[in-house]
Amino acid sequence: MTEPDIEVLDDSQGYPYSSHISVEGTEVQHGDLLLVFESGESRTVDFFERVYVFTWKGIITHLIDGPLPAEFREFEEFAEDKESGRIAVVPEREQASFFKDDETIRTVSLYQYIYQEGMQPILVDEQRDPIDRDPYEQRVTLCGDSDEVIEELFSNTPPASVDESRHLRKFLLAAGYNESSLPESDEAQLNQFTE
């Protein structure tokens, strides 16, 4: 493949300084999620990678709960994999970080994967020590719809405190969820999900 067409989409002086670029017409931003499939024909995801930074030669990503901490993808390879269907770029819809307790920072990220058959929310839930940059726990959940996102956050991994519940509500409201579909943040409602 010839050199791919790369365009800076923010006001940076070059793509290594940019947080938003286009590679052969595909927009990519810091924080976007790459779904790396087994093959162009497969819909089985091998790896989930978060776009970390751009260089003159390619894209550095962080693998989420993967065998290696990082991956480097040359722009030519990225463009070929995108064209063949081996990679999908999923934009980040919303992210929030907050103290779960005195010793844990929890980061939740919501992505919206749009494909031929429809749309799928992807939830990334990470926990780390406040003095560490790397998470000690990462989990990716493929949800069927917005109700499953709410269920995952409030039932499957219920908040441990009213404050955590409020942070999760604020996160989902910022992502465009209707307030009426979310559980309350008060103690009685929280107890309902933890029983």
HUTA-V774835 format. One record per helix or strand of 2 or more residues. SS is the DSSP state (~ for helix, > for strand). FROM is the first residue (numbers start at 1). LEN is the number of residues. If there is no record, write none. Layout:
ss->{SS:SS}
from->{FROM:FROM}
len->{LEN:LEN}
This chain:
ss->{>:~:>:>:>:>:>:>:~:>:>:>:>:>:~:~:~:~}
from->{6:15:20:26:33:45:58:70:75:87:92:104:118:137:146:162:179:187}
len->{3:3:4:4:5:10:6:5:10:4:10:12:11:6:11:13:3:8}
